[in-house]
Amino acid sequence: MAIELPDISPFKKRVEEIEGLMNQSDFFNDARRSAAISRELMKLRQLLEDFAALQSSREAAEEHRELLADPAGDEELKELAEEELPELETAIEQLEEKILVSMIPPEDSDSRNTIVEIRAGAGGDEASLFAGDLYRMYSRLAERRGWSIEQMNSSESGISGFKEVAFLIRGDEAYKQMKFESGVHRVQRVPETESQGRIHTSTVTVAVLPEAEEVDIEVDPQDLEITVTRASGPGGQGVNTTDSAVQILHKPTAIIVLCSDERSQIKNKAKAMTVLRSRLLQAKEEEERAKYAENRKKQVGTGDRSERIRTYNFPQSRLTDHRIGLTIHSLPQVMEGELDEVIDALQAEDLRLKIDALTAAQSPT
């Protein structure tokens, strides 16, 4: 049974709009914008080509079915039609899926760098240690992906862990690959300090934010309350000798950002503004996403920080992602940054849900 695809006419109209834009004399003045629009045009043209191929294949398949149903039809032609029809049906199915994927609106943030914030939750010292483990895991993932990491802010626990740590990942599709890590991560293991060998359960919260640029979010200086304090850290280091730590309060939202890793007050302030803009952008995008997902019963990667998304069971070397029911038994490799299986599965489920939403919108109510 053929899938009822969304109306193709808006995509044809968009191609005409882009072609008109590209004919304007100042189109290439903004290199970044022109490159993005040119990429969009290439994808739209491919979509229209695939749609034309689908129509042709559907017509051919229908002709084959009519021939096979005709009692007076030529037997040799029927034999040929019977042989070709399965290939046509397979091609139709593949084209329908490809077209649906192409019709899903792109998420602008997917191509951005990302800010990751990790905070120890319930579990005391063990939670802080696991926060450090997750930081190391994401650092290893970044190395494997060829991304770079810049630490934005950290508060060490004094036991080789972190009360909290925030860092910026720069690299190709960093946010797209990392965005489903937002949520509560639960760890089950025997702490090194546990003499009875009992398994403890601790939690760590991870927030993943798309890096915002100044053009994305306008921040009124009047809305900011900036406080400069002496940075905390190991005694005797230069970072402690000047008032370099910067805390910014965004009064309309009550968001507070602290950056203290740099010795320079100017650098800390710049990093704090980067984090603030990214948090404001995330809040804006979550509001828009909530509207889009209002009628969806199930979502992947909502970023809800109260949601327990994953359990790391060390005694059984097991990782379970509760959102998609995925369980893998290679926890040591995962903790070394080998997250491909998890990331791929989450992205596949997200794509499936988007396709379901797209096709459901075409179904009669």
N, C-alpha and C positions, 0 to 999 in steps of 0.2 A: 504493500500500500504506500502510495507516494506521500511524502511529508508536505503539509501545506506551509510553504515558505512565506515569510513576510513580504510585503509589497516591495518590489525592486525599484519603483519609480523614484523614491527619495534619494537613492544612491546614484541614479542617472542624473538627477537634478544637481547633486553635489559635484559630480564630475564637470558639468557645465559651468558651475560657479567657480570651481578651481581653475578651469581653463580660461575663464574670464579674468581671474586674478592674475594669472601668469602672463597675460597679455599686457598688463599695466606696466608702465615704464619703470616704476619704483619697486617692482615686486622683489627683486634680488638685493635691494638695499639692506634688508634685514636677513643676514645669512642664515641664522638659526630658524627663523620663521619660514623662510622660503624652502629650506631643506625639509622641514617637518611637513609642509604642505605638499611638496614634491613626492615624499614617501607615501603620503595619504593617497595621492592621485594614482601612484603605481598599484597600490593595494586595491583601490576601487576599480581600476581598469581590469585587473585580474579577476575581481569578483564578477564583473559584467561578462567577461569571457567565459568564466565557469558557468554562469547562468545560461548563456546562449548554448553552451555545450550540453547542459542539462536538458534544456528544452528539446534540442535535437535528439538526444538519447531517449527521452520520454516518447517522442513521436515515433521513433524507430521501433521501440519496444511495443507500442500500441499497434503498429502495423503488423509486427510479427505475431502478436496475439490474435489479431483479426484473421490473419492468414491461417493460423493453426485451428481456428474455430470454424473455418469455411469448409463444409463437407465436399465442395466441388473444387477445392484448391489443388494446385499442382503438388504431387507428392514429393518431388525433389526439392521444391522450394520450401515445403513444410519441414522437411528434414533439415534443411539449412537453417530455417528460422528457429527450430527447436534447439539446434546447436548453438546459435548466436544469442538467444534470449537470456540465458543465465549470465553471460558476460555483460550484456547490456544492463541487466538488473543490478549487478555488482557495481558497475560504473555509475549508475544512477544513485545508488546508496552512498557511494563515496563522494560524489559531487554534492549531494544534498548536505552531507555532514560538513564538507569543506566550506560550502556557501554559508551555512548557519554560523560556523566559527567566524567567518569573515564579516558577518553582519553584526556580531556582538560589538557594542560600542567600546572602543579602547579606553583604558584607564590611564589618564595622563601621567599619573604618578609612577607608573610601572618603570619608566625609563630613568627615574631619579636615583640619586644617592640616598642613603637612609641613615637615620640616627636610631641607635638601639640603646634602650635604657633597661638595665637589669637591677632589680632590688630584692634583697633578702626578705622573705616573708616569715611565716611561722616556722619555728624550729631552732631559734637562737643561733649558736655558733655553726651548727651543721648547715643551716640555711645560707649563712654567709660563705661557707666553704663551697657550697654548690653554686652560689652566684659566681664565684671565681671559676668554677669548672665550666659553667655555661659561657662565660667570657672567653675562656680558652677554646672551647668548642667552636664558637663563632669566629674566633681569630684563625683557627685552623681551616675552617670553611672558606674564609676570605682568602687565605693563602692558596688554597686549591683552585679558587675561582680567578685568581689573579687580581683581586681587589686590594685596596690599601685601607688601613685603619688609622684613624686619628682619635686619640682619647680626648673626650670633652671635659669630663669631671669624674671624680671617684672619691669614695670614702672607704678606706680599708678597715677591716675588722680587727687587724692585729694578729690574725691566725691564718695568714695566707689566703684570706678570702676578702669579700667586699660586702659592706652594708649596702652600697649601691655603686654602680659604674655606668657611665654613659659614653658612647663612642660613635664616631661618624665612619661609615663605610662608603668609600668611593669606588665605583666600578660599574661595568655594564649590567644594567637591569638589577642593580643591587636591591632596590625596594621590591621589585616583582618577585625575586627569589626569597626575600626575607619576611614579607608581610604577614605570612601565616604563622609566624613565631609569636605573635602577640597573645598574651594570656598567662595563666597560672601554670607553671611547670612544677610537678610534684616529684620528689625523689624519695625512694625507699632503699635504705642501706644501713649497715652497721657502722656507726661513727668510730673513728680511730680511738676516741676517748672512752668508748663503751666497753667496760670490762666484762660484762655478762654476755656479750655477743647478741644483744637484742637489736632488732631492726627498728630504726626510727624513721618517721615520716616527716619531711620538711617541704616547704614550698618557696618558690622564687617567682617573682613577677617579671615578665618581659614586655616591654612596650616598643613597638617598631613604628617609626615616624618617617614619612617621606620628607626629604630635605626641602625646605621652602626657600625661595628666593625673595628678594625685596619686592619684586613686581607681583608676587603671588599674594602677599599679605601686607597691607598698609598698617603700620603701627603708629598711632599718634603718641608723640613723646609725652604729652600731657597725661596719658594713661599709664605711664610707667613710674614706678618708685624704685630708684636704684640705690643700693646700699653697698658701700665698700668696706671690707673688713680684712683683718690679717688672715692669710691662708693658714690652714692647719696642715700638719705633716710631720715627718721625722724631724726631731730637734736639731738645730744647728744648720739646717739647710737654708739657702738664700730665700727660698720661697716663704719662709716665716718672718723675714726681717722687714718686709714692707706690706703696706695695705694693698694687696693685689687681688684678693678674692672679690668677686662681684656677684651680688644677688639682685635679681630683677623681679619685681612684682608687677604683673599686668592687672591693674585694678578692676577692669570690667569683668574679667573671668576668674580673678583670684589665682591665676597660675603663677607659681614661683619657680624661678630657675636660678641655680647656683653654679658658677664655674670658678674653679680655683687651681686647676692643674698647671697653669702657666705662671711664670714669675711676673709677667707684664699685665698690669691692670687693663691696658687697652686690648690685649689679646683675649683676656678672660671675658671682657665685656662683649667683644665681637662673637665669641663662641656662645655666650649666654643668649645673645640676640638670635643667633642661628637656631638654637634649640627652641627658643620661645616662638619664633615664626613657624617652625616645624610643628610644634604642638598646636598652634592656632590653625594651621592648615589641616592637620589631622582632624581637629574638631569640626571644621567646616566640611571636610569630605565625609566624615561619619554621619553628619546631619543629612547630607545629600544621599548617601548610601542607604540610610534608614528609610528615606522616602521611596527610593527605588525598590527596596526589599520589603515593603509594607505587607505585601500579600504572599511573601515566601515563608513557608513554615520552617524551613531548615536553611541555615547559612553556614558557610565555612569562612573562618578568618574575620569575624566581626570586630576583633580587637577588644572585646569586652574583658576587662581585667579581672572580673570576678569569675570568669569561666575557667574551669580546670581543663586545659586542653591536652595535657600529656603527662604520662607517668614514666619515670626512669627507675626500673627495679633492678638494682645491682646484684643482689644474690642470685637472681634468675637470668641475669644478662639480657633483660627484656625491656624494650621500649614500646609503649602503647600510645597511639594518638587516638583519643576518645572521640574526636569529631567525625572520623571516617572509619573507626573500628580497625585501624591498621596496627598489627603487632609484628615486630621484628626481633630476632634473637641475636643481635650483633651489637650490643650496647658499647663495648670497648671501641669498636670502629666508629660508631656514631659520635662518641665523646672526642674522637680525634678529627671531627669535622666531616665525616663521611655521611652527609645528610641527603644525598641525592635521591634515594628511594623514598624518603619521607616527603621531601619537597615536591618531587614529581607526582606522587599520589595525591597530595593536597591540591596541586594545580589542576590535575585531571578531574578531581571531584568538583572543584570550583567551576571549571569549564562545563562539565555536565549539567550543573545546576543552572548556569547561565543559558545553555541551550534549551533546557526544559522550560525556563521562564520565557524564552523567546518564542518557542513553539506553542506554549500555553496561551500566550497573548493572541495567537492566531485562531485558537479553537473557539467554536461557538459556545456562548454561555447559556 
